[in-house]
Structure formats: C-alpha cells, structure tokens
Amino acid sequence: MVLSISGLGSQLALNFIDATKDRQMETLRGEARHQREADAFRERMASITSPEEFVQDYEVYAFVMKAFDLEDQIFGRGMIRKVLESDPSDDQSLVNRLTNSSLGELHAALEFTTENGPQSPDFSDVSWQEGIVDRYFETVFVNENAEQNSTVGTVLELRAKVGEIDNWFDVMKDTDISSFFRTALGLPSQMATLDIDQQERIFESKFDLSKLSDPAEVDNLITRYVAISDILSPPQFATSTAVSLLSSSVGQFVPITIDIPAINYSSASIYS
C-alpha cells in the first residue's frame, strides 16, 4: 500500500512521490501478499514451456499479467493464450491486430512464438525474472497512486514510457499517453475520434517529438499537463499522511507562474 496523496494538488503530490518513492517501494516489496506472489513467480516460471502451460498456472500467469498492467484481462485466459501463440511476423496475426500495446509487450517479453522458438528468453535466468518482478512493483506503485489521483498516475506512466516514444503512432496507441499530449498541448479530447493520420499531422504541428530527449522539455510538458488537468478536474482536498509530512518539512510556499494558453479552438483550425 502506497502512502496517501489525498489532500494534495497534483504537482505537490508528484513532489512528495519523488521524495519518498525509494522508501515506499521498499515497503511495497516487503508486503506479505506481494512477496508471496513474486516468490511463486520465481519458483515456477522456469518450468513453463508454452502459452498453454503459462495460462494454466494461474498464480504465475496473474503475476505476469499484473506486471504488464493487464489485470483487467486476467480472466480472458483463452484469448491471452491465442495472443501468445500468434506469429508476430504476420501482420494479420492476433497480436498485431490488437490495439492494446501492453499485449504486444507481453508477447515480446515471453517470446513463445519468435524465430528463436519456445524458451527464449530463458525463464530461469535471474536477471530476466527480476526484470518482470521490478515491472510488477512499478506497475503496482503507479496504479495505486493513479487510483488516488488520475493526473498523477498518467504522469508516472509517461515518465516510465517516454524513452520508448519514437513517433506519434507510439503515442496514439496508448490511451493515457495520447490524452497526456492532447491536454499538455491544448488540444481537445474530441481529436481522438479523428483518423490517425490526421491526428498525427495535428500533433506534429504542435510539438517536435525529438525534444523528448531533453529532460527539461519533458518536465515542461508535465508541468503544463498537471496545471491544466487540475484546473479542469480539481483534486479533492482532505487531510493525509502526505500533507502532514510536507507541512512539517516545508518551510514556505513558493508560488510559480505557468503560461497556459486557453483551450479554445474552432473545429476548422484544429482539424484542418
């Protein structure tokens, strides 16, 4: 269980998370439920050789699904098996026709149907296993914070994935990340209903993705996103552990000014 961030604006909540994440992650990893699930994964993953065996071992299967943020699809074991059995080199295969990018990442991590064949990678390899375990705890951490504040959750997800963004199609295939960019760039949510090529042209006219290699540019986007999101959907303020900790450690409040353009676009100017 992560610390409560209720009672904080999104930017202050992010500052609190950044200051306490290492301690919170240590606590999260020490919780009996998570330890038990991680240990079961480590003990039994090495013996799995096929998608069928994978989905049949529910405890291991559920742990990996949670690691890839697919908890809401755990009960679709038949569909997941078909995804993992599909051929990634075939454009018409199931894994390539699904819009959920996390399913593609799951397929790539397990590699049951790659040219190297089953058991590649080596599921008994400690570094491979710990990579999945680390991903599990990062996903739990992000999701538990997102349940308290969806704006904070989206920022944490963006931070985790920003290094993987090479083009606007990488953005558009992820609902939360595309929402982040629309908000930060002052674009209407209705833009998501447009043809993807038209969306790409609009995004390109608003921001150069090569700037994401500059941490200052990423921070600027996050600041704009958080400020606009908190205006559109103000956080519910209440007392919390985070408020108490920050109140005791912060000597003074320093206001900042953010230049946020009004989100008032005509359909002609946006969609042309």
C-alpha positions as CSV (number, residue, x, y, z in Angstrom):
1,M,0.0,0.0,0.0
2,V,1.5,3.3,-1.0
3,L,1.1,6.5,1.1
4,S,-2.0,8.6,0.7
5,I,-1.7,11.7,-1.6
6,S,-5.2,12.8,-0.9
7,G,-5.3,16.5,0.1
8,L,-2.5,17.4,-2.3
9,G,-2.6,19.2,-5.6
10,S,-1.2,17.0,-8.4
11,Q,2.2,18.8,-8.6
12,L,2.7,18.7,-4.8
13,A,1.7,15.0,-4.9
14,L,4.3,14.3,-7.5
15,N,7.0,16.2,-5.5
16,F,6.0,14.1,-2.5
17,I,6.2,10.8,-4.5
18,D,9.6,11.8,-5.9
19,A,10.9,12.5,-2.4
20,T,9.6,9.2,-0.9
21,K,9.5,6.7,-3.7
22,D,12.5,4.7,-2.7
23,R,11.1,4.2,0.9
24,Q,7.6,3.5,-0.5
25,M,8.9,0.9,-2.9
26,E,10.9,-0.8,-0.2
27,T,7.7,-1.0,1.9
28,L,5.7,-2.3,-1.0
29,R,8.1,-5.0,-1.8
30,G,8.0,-6.1,1.9
31,E,4.3,-6.6,2.0
32,A,3.5,-10.3,2.5
33,R,1.0,-10.6,-0.3
34,H,3.4,-9.2,-2.9
35,Q,6.3,-11.2,-1.6
36,R,4.2,-14.4,-1.9
37,E,3.2,-13.7,-5.5
38,A,6.7,-12.7,-6.5
39,D,8.2,-15.8,-4.9
40,A,5.7,-18.1,-6.7
41,F,6.6,-16.5,-10.0
42,R,10.3,-17.0,-9.4
43,E,9.9,-20.6,-8.3
44,R,7.6,-21.8,-11.1
45,M,8.2,-19.6,-14.2
46,A,11.3,-21.6,-15.2
47,S,9.3,-24.8,-15.8
48,I,6.8,-23.2,-18.2
49,T,7.4,-24.0,-21.9
50,S,4.3,-23.0,-23.7
51,P,1.4,-20.5,-23.7
52,E,-0.9,-23.3,-22.6
53,E,1.2,-24.1,-19.5
54,F,1.6,-20.4,-18.8
55,V,-2.2,-19.6,-18.6
56,Q,-2.8,-22.9,-16.6
57,D,-0.5,-21.8,-13.8
58,Y,-2.9,-19.1,-12.5
59,E,-0.7,-17.6,-9.9
60,V,2.3,-17.2,-12.2
61,Y,0.1,-16.1,-15.1
62,A,-1.7,-13.5,-12.9
63,F,1.6,-12.1,-11.6
64,V,2.9,-11.5,-15.1
65,M,-0.4,-10.0,-16.3
66,K,-0.3,-7.6,-13.4
67,A,3.3,-6.7,-14.3
68,F,2.2,-5.7,-17.8
69,D,-0.8,-3.7,-16.4
70,L,-3.3,-6.3,-17.8
71,E,-5.0,-7.2,-14.6
72,D,-8.4,-6.3,-16.1
73,Q,-7.9,-9.1,-18.7
74,I,-6.7,-11.8,-16.4
75,F,-9.9,-13.8,-16.7
76,G,-9.6,-13.9,-20.5
77,R,-7.1,-16.8,-20.4
78,G,-8.2,-18.3,-23.7
79,M,-7.7,-15.0,-25.6
80,I,-4.3,-14.4,-23.9
81,R,-3.2,-17.9,-24.9
82,K,-4.2,-17.1,-28.6
83,V,-2.3,-13.8,-28.4
84,L,0.9,-15.6,-27.2
85,E,0.6,-18.3,-29.8
86,S,0.2,-15.8,-32.7
87,D,3.0,-15.1,-35.1
88,P,4.5,-11.6,-34.6
89,S,5.9,-11.6,-38.2
90,D,2.4,-11.9,-39.6
91,D,0.7,-8.5,-39.9
92,Q,-2.7,-10.2,-39.8
93,S,-2.0,-12.3,-36.6
94,L,-3.9,-11.6,-33.5
95,V,-1.0,-9.9,-31.6
96,N,-0.6,-7.4,-34.4
97,R,-4.3,-6.7,-34.8
98,L,-4.9,-5.8,-31.1
99,T,-4.8,-2.1,-30.1
100,N,-3.6,-2.7,-26.6
101,S,0.1,-2.1,-26.7
102,S,0.6,-3.9,-23.4
103,L,-0.4,-7.2,-25.0
104,G,2.3,-6.7,-27.6
105,E,4.8,-6.0,-24.8
106,L,3.7,-9.2,-23.0
107,H,4.2,-11.2,-26.2
108,A,7.6,-9.7,-26.8
109,A,8.7,-10.4,-23.3
110,L,7.7,-14.1,-23.3
111,E,8.7,-14.8,-26.9
112,F,6.9,-18.1,-27.2
113,T,6.5,-17.8,-31.0
114,T,9.6,-15.9,-32.1
115,E,12.1,-17.3,-34.7
116,N,14.2,-18.5,-31.7
117,G,11.4,-20.8,-30.6
118,P,10.0,-21.6,-27.1
119,Q,12.0,-20.9,-24.0
120,S,13.6,-17.8,-25.5
121,P,14.4,-15.9,-23.3
122,D,15.5,-18.4,-20.6
123,F,12.7,-18.2,-18.0
124,S,15.1,-19.5,-15.4
125,D,17.5,-16.6,-15.9
126,V,17.6,-14.5,-12.7
127,S,18.1,-11.2,-14.5
128,W,15.0,-11.9,-16.7
129,Q,12.9,-12.9,-13.8
130,E,13.9,-9.8,-11.8
131,G,13.1,-7.6,-14.7
132,I,9.5,-8.9,-14.6
133,V,9.4,-8.5,-10.8
134,D,10.6,-4.9,-11.0
135,R,8.0,-4.2,-13.6
136,Y,5.3,-5.7,-11.4
137,F,6.2,-3.4,-8.5
138,E,6.5,-0.3,-10.7
139,T,3.0,-1.1,-12.1
140,V,1.5,-1.6,-8.6
141,F,3.1,1.7,-7.5
142,V,1.8,3.6,-10.4
143,N,-1.7,2.1,-10.3
144,E,-2.1,2.6,-6.5
145,N,-1.2,6.3,-7.0
146,A,-3.4,6.6,-10.0
147,E,-6.4,5.3,-8.0
148,Q,-5.9,8.3,-5.7
149,N,-5.2,10.9,-8.4
150,S,-5.5,10.0,-12.1
151,T,-3.4,13.0,-13.2
152,V,-0.5,11.8,-11.1
153,G,-1.0,8.3,-12.4
154,T,-0.8,9.5,-16.0
155,V,2.4,11.5,-15.3
156,L,4.1,8.4,-13.7
157,E,3.1,6.3,-16.7
158,L,4.5,9.0,-19.1
159,R,7.8,9.1,-17.2
160,A,8.1,5.3,-17.5
161,K,7.4,5.2,-21.2
162,V,8.8,8.5,-22.6
163,G,12.1,6.8,-23.6
164,E,10.1,4.4,-25.8
165,I,8.3,7.1,-27.8
166,D,9.8,7.3,-31.3
167,N,6.8,8.7,-33.3
168,W,3.3,9.9,-32.8
169,F,1.9,6.4,-33.5
170,D,3.6,5.3,-30.3
171,V,1.7,8.0,-28.6
172,M,-1.7,7.3,-30.2
173,K,-1.6,3.6,-29.4
174,D,-1.7,4.3,-25.7
175,T,-4.9,5.9,-24.4
176,D,-3.3,7.6,-21.3
177,I,-0.2,8.9,-23.1
178,S,-2.2,10.3,-26.0
179,S,-4.5,12.0,-23.5
180,F,-1.5,13.4,-21.8
181,F,-0.2,15.0,-25.0
182,R,-3.6,16.4,-26.1
183,T,-4.0,18.1,-22.7
184,A,-0.4,19.4,-22.4
185,L,-0.6,20.8,-26.0
186,G,-4.0,22.3,-25.5
187,L,-5.8,20.0,-27.9
188,P,-9.5,18.9,-27.5
189,S,-10.3,15.4,-26.4
190,Q,-12.6,15.1,-29.5
191,M,-9.5,14.9,-31.6
192,A,-9.2,11.2,-30.6
193,T,-12.1,10.4,-32.9
194,L,-10.2,11.6,-36.0
195,D,-8.4,9.4,-38.5
196,I,-4.9,8.6,-37.0
197,D,-3.1,10.2,-40.0
198,Q,-5.0,13.4,-39.3
199,Q,-4.2,13.2,-35.6
200,E,-0.5,12.7,-36.4
201,R,-0.5,15.8,-38.6
202,I,-2.1,17.9,-35.8
203,F,0.4,16.5,-33.2
204,E,3.3,17.2,-35.4
205,S,2.2,20.8,-35.9
206,K,2.1,21.3,-32.1
207,F,5.3,19.6,-30.9
208,D,8.6,18.1,-32.1
209,L,9.0,14.7,-30.5
210,S,12.7,14.9,-30.8
211,K,12.6,17.3,-27.9
212,L,11.6,14.4,-25.6
213,S,15.3,13.6,-25.3
214,D,15.6,16.8,-23.3
215,P,14.5,16.2,-19.6
216,A,13.7,20.0,-19.3
217,E,11.2,19.7,-22.2
218,V,9.6,16.7,-20.6
219,D,9.3,18.5,-17.3
220,N,7.8,21.5,-19.1
221,L,5.1,19.2,-20.7
222,I,4.4,17.6,-17.4
223,T,4.0,21.0,-15.6
224,R,1.6,22.2,-18.3
225,Y,-0.4,18.9,-18.2
226,V,-0.7,18.9,-14.4
227,A,-1.7,22.6,-14.3
228,I,-4.4,22.2,-17.0
229,S,-5.7,18.9,-15.5
230,D,-6.0,20.4,-12.0
231,I,-8.0,23.3,-13.5
232,L,-10.3,21.1,-15.5
233,S,-10.7,18.5,-12.7
234,P,-9.6,20.0,-9.3
235,P,-8.3,17.4,-6.8
236,Q,-10.4,16.7,-3.7
237,F,-8.7,18.3,-0.8
238,A,-8.5,16.5,2.6
239,T,-6.0,15.7,5.3
240,S,-3.5,12.9,4.5
241,T,-0.2,11.5,5.6
242,A,1.5,13.3,2.8
243,V,0.0,16.7,3.9
244,S,1.3,16.1,7.4
245,L,4.8,15.2,6.2
246,L,5.0,18.1,3.8
247,S,3.7,20.5,6.4
248,S,6.4,19.5,8.8
249,S,9.2,19.6,6.3
250,V,8.4,22.6,4.0
251,G,9.3,25.9,5.4
252,Q,7.5,28.1,3.0
253,F,5.3,28.0,-0.1
254,V,6.8,29.4,-3.3
255,P,4.3,30.2,-6.0
256,I,5.1,29.6,-9.6
257,T,3.6,31.1,-12.7
258,I,2.8,28.9,-15.7
259,D,1.8,30.2,-19.1
260,I,-1.1,28.1,-20.2
261,P,-2.9,29.0,-23.5
262,A,-6.6,28.9,-23.5
263,I,-8.0,25.7,-25.0
264,N,-10.4,27.5,-27.3
265,Y,-10.0,26.1,-30.8
266,S,-12.5,26.1,-33.6
267,S,-13.1,22.8,-35.4
268,A,-11.7,24.3,-38.5
269,S,-8.4,25.4,-37.0
270,I,-7.8,22.0,-35.2
271,Y,-8.9,19.5,-37.8
272,S,-7.7,21.2,-41.0
